[in-house]
Amino acid sequence: MHCCTQICRVSAAEWRPNNSPKLLDLLDDTVPGIGTYEDFNTIDWVREKSKDRDRHREITNKSKQSTVALLFSISDAFSGWLLMLLIGLMSGALAGGIDIAAHWMTDLKEGVCLNGFWFNHEHCCWASNETTFQERDKCPQWKSWAELMVGVSEGPGLYVVNYFMYMCWALLFAFLAVILVRAFAPYACGSGIPEIKTILSGFIIRGYLGKWTLIIKTITLVLAVSSGLSLGKEGPLVHVACCCANVLCHFFTKYRRNEAKRREVLSAASAVGVSVAFGAPIGGVLFSLEEVSYYFPLKTLWRSFFAALVAAFTLRSINPFGNSRLVLFYVEFHTPWHLLELIPFVLLGIFGGLWGAFFIRANIAWCRLRKNTCLGHYPVLEVVVVTLLTAFLAFPIEYTRMSSSELISELFNDCGLLDSSKLCCYTSNSGSASGSVNATAANGLGARLVGPDLYTAMWQLALALLLKMIFTVVTFGMKVPSGLFIPSMAVGAIAGRLLGVCMEQLAIRHHEGDIFRGWCSPGADCITPGLYAMVGAAACLGGVTRMTVSLVVIMFELTGGLEYIVPLMAAAMTSKWVADALGRESIYEAHIRLNGYPFLEAKEEFRHKTLATDVMQPRRGDPLLSVLTESRMTVEEVERLIADTTYSGFPVVISQQSPRLVGFVLRRDLVISLENARRNQEGVVSMSPILFTECDPPMSPSAPPAVKLRSILDLSPFTVTVHTPMEIVVDIFRKLGLRQCLVIQNGRLLGIITKKDILKHMAQMANRDPDSILFN
């Protein structure tokens, strides 16, 4: 029988001889390691929040006792804002350096500046007096590799040498990137957003946000982007910002020791990553709230806003784009959009949804092939081959040879008086080609007819669209840092520009018809093709990521096109509807499921009529549940139970005969406590009793000393009954971030439901493989 009230009142010394050592009480001496988590485990959100409340309550009480304690309380409250400031500064500085280095190394594939090899093409020609508007990318100071190596300035020799050097540089950059990732930081590959979503939900992946991952990801991101592969730096910049946050958290005690508080910081860092990637601080905060974060209290919203502001200011101070603007693709359209243009905008939304659904299925199929075949055993060879094919096919086409950011910028561009791009090469009614959009015409409308160069550009864009789609599917998921935002936007921008030019020509040729009457006026554009590119980019990015609100805000921050919110909203919403009709998962959720991470998606509804008894362990016919008793087990029995099982924790009951629930103890805390007792408490042997009771039971004078472990016992574990609907259980796990939930009936312990059990059950209900969950 357990100890009664009378026994509890008696001093423990009456039951022990005078020379017997005191019971080890972990409340008096905190054991290092208790309260921490092993790799590939889920944190206990409830316990972490409770620890933080206790810590804050203690600091508040002490602050009323002395001036030193008051100052410590003020510094503790200010430390969160200081941490946000440091994250913003560090992330902004790294993003600026990445932008500058990637631009220079991308231009290095085509040539070098004689005034200084550290200048990129644009900076090299800024100081030249021989640069014209028509040939602004040509100046004597910039030499192609053919001109430097063989002295050829024109002819087939020039083309062949430049082609060869372009491929060599691309292969070198990609090879260095994959080698560095493989050798020093395997976690530095990919986008990082699926893993960050999983980490923010409470999962532990040691080293994923470490200092080595930060260093290698920063270096290899520059190399991967410069290699010309169909990838972007925006997703990896979110990973870089989270690495900065995690490294800086170690300098602040309350964030170093509390996993839940650290995840609040990582949520803010996700906003910082998007802020520095696109120059969109508000869009970054909304992205973190809508797409990434699992727990996002109001305090985190304010701190995310502050950190994104600091990061954007830091990036603006560095001025990596050299245009004194924070936005990446600044646009300035002069023609208002017409109401009937919502029809082609919606069509672009449908295209974006179809592209998103196709891309997700194709990319997951390719990644699964890589994972389940010998292809996954040769990541370096895969990167080299894909880079070789990409460079070989990209160089002959102008729009695939340039970087994706430059391509999007050109597609967004509204043709002006001095534009020399082929996309702005229209003809007058007389048939004479003009590089200026305002070529002389009788009524001013004929100047916008498609010219021969624009026809060539359209065919090249169509071919570029096909290549971009194929290479983006194959590239995303390789063992190099690879983002998805810019390639998806490039696909949409190409499709939008093609549709925009077609709509423009339709309006010009039928400007007197009922539909287009009033659209065209002399000296003004009928339709802006660049707007269609912008809408198409938003639609395709929305189809892949399923973002809506944050996507629209990012797009108008990215371009400065505030008056075009309605077309962007229409395209983004249509894209999401179409993509959701073909598959509910975004690309990030699909990769989470592919990798088997234990992530409970809040957007996914549980519609099945099952009960807790259908999911709990043990099932009928299984061995009995492994439990601890509160006072009748020895150290040897507990250590044998730990050795024979792999469970993350054990329920504690009164006795095997009376399985009334007392509490729950974590395996890691139990192991550390027993090791500490054997090492530090005198007289502890294998036959020493383990006590989870509040009072000390009577012991024989010759009995070995007991090990008291009540302080590591969770006395209020979450419980449900066997008749609780699984719909409610799933909601409890999602909203409270539970690791496990105990199933009882009339106070008697019957079983346990873990996060792993829920994920397996949901997979079974969806006809998926339930054993694909990576969970310790």
PyMOL commands that set and color helices and strands:
alter all, ss='L'
color gray80, all
select helices_A, chain A and resi 5-9+12-15+45-63+67-108+121-126+145-149+156-184+186-188+193-200+211-226+234-249+253-256+259-278+281-292+298-318+339-372+374-377+379-394+398-401+404-412+422-424+446-448+452-475+485-509+529-545+549-559+562-582+587-595+612-615+635-644+667-680+710-712+726-736+755-765+770-772
alter helices_A, ss='H'
color red, helices_A
select strands_A, chain A and resi 24-25+111-113+142-144+426-427+433-434+449-450+628-629+633-634+649-653+661-666+689-691+707-708+719-721+740-745+748-754
alter strands_A, ss='S'
color yellow, strands_A
deselect
rebuild
show_as cartoon
